[in-house]
Amino acid sequence: MKLAIAGTGMTGAYLFRLLRNAGIEAHLYDQRHWGGCGLKPCAWGTSSDFSGLVELAGLTGEKYILRRFDYLNMDNVRVKADIMTIDKPKLIADLVGDAQIRFGSVPLEEYDRVIDATGVCRALLPAIEDDVVMGCRQYLVETAGAVENRIRLGGIGYAWCFPLSGNLYHTGCGSLLEDPQRILDKLGWLENTPVHHGNKILCQCSGNIRLTGPHQSTPFVTDGCKDGIWGVGESIGCVAPLAGDGIVPGMRSVQLLLDSWDNPRKYRDALLEEFRWMQDERRVVDLMRNARRVGMRDALVLRRNSRRMGMNVSLKDAMVLLKKLR
């Protein structure tokens, strides 16, 4: 079988490495990215399942962890958590290794199967009817002083600031209702970035994040070449609609793809079962998008699903956080 993977972000690179480790070669295709880190958008935070998934690719997960956090400062409320920032550019580079990346469109007629790992672009699969895409703005900053992690909710999204390694931190904002840059300007998190204040912007980019969820992102497999075009990761909605985290879900979708390699129906069913919890999050996002009231049932969704990141959120705090998220 002649294979191609469209997209060399986290999910495409992870799939490539697992296939190569199994003795299966695939050609890599991508578009050129002009950001300083070579990714668009960049992302630096993930949950504790990360290390085990990286090790399945034959790499040491701990090598890519920049900073661990046992709490999040959310709207000045300290919430217990188990998250980390990672060196995503280095990990992707190690996953791809010395493989050649072909820039441009995939010539579908040359391949038996093509994997769409193009993320929010979903370049090779049919458009999603009720797609929810959040704009975001991100910065990599070098600082002279200490930076504490912090999150500010609002605009059906949130702004964040996460320390990386040494004197670097990553900050940004994503929102469905407002201009993310305007939110950052209001917060003043970047107002002291000129060099003479001790801080310096090293990289910046704008991008989008899909918050649709897999249940609204079918089909996962479609015609287009001999054995079809198969989606994986963000291209098929494997991003948490409330939290916007897609690194671990994308890697899990790769595992499901390999487990269902010759069975599209099995792949579809496995994805919908694995990410069933995202359907509840999407429902809550839709309530807020349509200016509908959120209640106790919705707070329970946030409380339950936040445990994936080791967050111990009380029902009362979950209700408060949902209201601030709007």
Stockholm file with secondary structure:
# STOCKHOLM 1.0

chainA/1-326         MKLAIAGTGMTGAYLFRLLRNAGIEAHLYDQRHWGGCGLKPCAWGTSSDFSGLVELAGLTGEKYILRRFDYLNMDNVRVKADIMTIDKPKLIADLVGDAQIRFGSVPLEEYDRVIDATGVCRALLPAIEDDVVMGCRQYLVETAGAVENRIRLGGIGYAWCFPLSGNLYHTGCGSLLEDPQRILDKLGWLENTPVHHGNKILCQCSGNIRLTGPHQSTPFVTDGCKDGIWGVGESIGCVAPLAGDGIVPGMRSVQLLLDSWDNPRKYRDALLEEFRWMQDERRVVDLMRNARRVGMRDALVLRRNSRRMGMNVSLKDAMVLLKKLR
#=GR chainA/1-326 SS CCEEEECCSHHHHHHHHHHHHTTCCEEEEECCCCSTTSCSSCCCEEETTHHHHHHTTTSCGGGGEEEEEEEEEETTEEEEEEEEEECHHHHHHHHHTTCCEEESCCCGGGCSEEEECCGGGCCSSCCCTTCCEEEEEEEEEECSSCCCCEEEECSSEEEEEEECSTTEEEEEEEESSSCHHHHHHHHTTTTTCSGGGTCEEEEEEEEEEECCCGGGSCCSEECSSTTCEEECGGGGTCSCTTTCCCHHHHHHHHHHHHHTTTCHHHHHHHHHHHTHHHHHHHHHHHHHHTTCCCCHHHHHHHHHHGGGGTCCCCHHHHHHHHHHHC
#=GC SS_cons         CCEEEECCSHHHHHHHHHHHHTTCCEEEEECCCCSTTSCSSCCCEEETTHHHHHHTTTSCGGGGEEEEEEEEEETTEEEEEEEEEECHHHHHHHHHTTCCEEESCCCGGGCSEEEECCGGGCCSSCCCTTCCEEEEEEEEEECSSCCCCEEEECSSEEEEEEECSTTEEEEEEEESSSCHHHHHHHHTTTTTCSGGGTCEEEEEEEEEEECCCGGGSCCSEECSSTTCEEECGGGGTCSCTTTCCCHHHHHHHHHHHHHTTTCHHHHHHHHHHHTHHHHHHHHHHHHHHTTCCCCHHHHHHHHHHGGGGTCCCCHHHHHHHHHHHC
//
